[in-house]
Amino acid sequence: MSQEDKLSQLFELQAQLNKRTGFDAQALRDNFDPQIAGEWLNNYLAAMSNELEELRDCTFWKHWCKEAKEGKRFSLHNHQNAKVEVIDMLFFWISLAQCLGLDADDVYRLYEQKLQVNHKRQDTNYSMANKTEDDNLHIQ
């Protein structure tokens, strides 16, 4: 199975799960409604935010904790759970894409285009002080 087929399969599996919880990605793609999209987008953003915090909690990130004082700040102390949290984020990441009407093919195509922008930024001494989003305008 190709990587593209695997990505498509993940999108389909996520759409099936999301439909069970009230979000019909295919219906939104067929008849895009910005209100419904925005509501579900915010639901998944909140969920993704929580997963990010759970992933951070797999490290000793608090500068005041005992482990930080022992020189272990940012050490990954729960590798197994960190992997699960990343997968949880993938669930919500796919859902976010689906809220925008994207399917796996769209994501793959957009990724390739954005990857070229990111390489060009590295080749041209990317600077936050001079940053604009103009180089993203051609991504369709």
Buried (B, 14 or more C-beta within 10 A) or exposed (E): EEEEEEBBEBBBEBBEBBEEEEBBBBEBBEEEEEEBBEEBBEBBBEBBEBBBEBBEBBBBBEEEEEBBEEEBBEEEEBEEBBEBBEEBBBBBBBBBBBBBBBBBEBBBEBEEEEEEBEEEEEEEEEEEEEEEEEBEEEBE
